[in-house]
């Protein structure tokens, strides 16, 4: 058996709330993260992980810490 000649890389996209979306074949238009089924998908626009703003990356890496900081700002 021979390996296929084409290789695909997984692309990671992130919305402003820090939800990750991984795509293999296409570029997603919106975030597909579903936190509560009754509310449906997040639906925010996504950007590639490398182009994401620092605050979105912080939420992605440590959502608990980011939520505590947001609660203190209120």
C-alpha positions as CSV (number, residue, x, y, z in Angstrom):
1,X,0.0,0.0,0.0
2,X,1.2,3.5,-0.8
3,X,0.4,6.6,1.2
4,X,-1.7,9.2,-0.5
5,X,0.3,11.9,-2.3
6,X,-1.7,14.7,-0.8
7,X,-1.4,15.6,2.8
8,X,-3.9,17.7,4.7
9,X,-3.2,19.9,7.7
10,X,-5.8,20.5,10.4
11,X,-6.5,24.2,10.7
12,X,-7.5,25.7,14.1
13,X,-9.9,28.6,14.3
14,X,-11.0,30.6,17.3
15,X,-13.9,32.9,18.1
16,X,-13.7,35.9,20.4
17,X,-15.1,33.8,23.3
18,X,-12.1,31.4,23.0
19,X,-14.0,28.5,21.5
20,X,-11.8,26.3,19.2
21,X,-13.0,25.0,15.9
22,X,-10.8,22.5,14.0
23,X,-11.3,22.1,10.2
24,X,-9.7,19.6,7.9
25,X,-11.3,20.3,4.5
26,X,-12.8,23.8,4.6
27,X,-12.7,27.1,6.4
28,X,-15.7,27.5,8.8
29,X,-17.8,30.7,8.7
30,X,-18.8,30.7,12.3
31,X,-18.1,29.0,15.6
32,X,-19.8,25.6,16.1
33,X,-19.3,25.3,19.9
34,X,-22.5,24.2,21.6
35,X,-22.4,24.9,25.3
36,X,-26.1,24.3,26.0
37,X,-28.3,22.4,23.5
38,X,-31.2,24.6,24.0
39,X,-29.2,27.7,22.9
40,X,-27.6,26.1,19.9
41,X,-24.2,26.8,18.4
42,X,-22.2,29.9,19.4
43,X,-22.3,31.4,15.9
44,X,-19.6,34.1,16.3
45,X,-17.2,34.6,13.4
46,X,-14.0,32.7,13.6
47,X,-10.4,33.7,12.8
48,X,-7.3,31.6,12.4
49,X,-5.5,30.9,15.7
50,X,-2.4,32.7,14.5
51,X,-4.4,35.9,13.8
52,X,-6.5,35.8,16.9
53,X,-6.4,38.7,19.4
54,X,-4.5,38.1,22.7
55,X,-7.7,38.3,24.9
56,X,-9.3,35.5,22.9
57,X,-6.1,33.3,23.2
58,X,-6.1,33.9,26.9
59,X,-9.7,32.7,27.2
60,X,-8.9,29.6,25.1
61,X,-5.8,28.6,27.1
62,X,-7.4,29.1,30.6
63,X,-11.1,29.7,30.5
64,X,-11.5,29.6,34.3
65,X,-8.9,32.2,34.9
66,X,-10.4,34.4,32.1
67,X,-13.9,34.1,33.6
68,X,-12.6,35.1,37.0
69,X,-10.9,38.2,35.6
70,X,-14.1,39.2,33.7
71,X,-16.1,38.8,36.9
72,X,-13.7,41.1,38.8
73,X,-14.1,43.8,36.1
74,X,-17.8,44.1,36.6
